[in-house]
């Protein structure tokens, strides 16, 4: 099996550790194999690939899309390192409002699968970080939403106190506001 699948603290969030074959030429690894991912509980079809580049201290997120355009994501960092976070937004789940963290890097080659019902964000902790991710639904700006990165009710221990944020990400709602506006799963 070319992958090790490690479920994290939120149902459906899975850390994927690929088997890497290295020699004096470099390395080879599989990044996705449908049958093995489905066996590990990752189903659906990825229909869009995205690539972002961030400099040290840039925080992107925490983002999600509302139904019917909610997106599951398969995230990997192919250059540098990121501090990757998923927050459970299922209001009836025992893990509602909790988060999981994974460090994804070009060194460990890990990927993180994030279900549709989670907000997702990451912080670049290296000089430059290139992140590739696949999603199972198209980007629909009118269904875009998010969770404030430093929501005091969630308390994510970001390793940077003053990240660089987009104007949009600076003004995302808190979990309490999402509940009030009925923007949850």
PyMOL commands that set and color helices and strands:
alter all, ss='L'
color gray80, all
select helices_A, chain A and resi 34-39+141-143+167-170+175-180
alter helices_A, ss='H'
color red, helices_A
select strands_A, chain A and resi 3-7+14-18+21-23+26-28+48-55+59-65+73-79+81-88+99-105+111-114+118-124+128-135+144-146
alter strands_A, ss='S'
color yellow, strands_A
deselect
rebuild
show_as cartoon
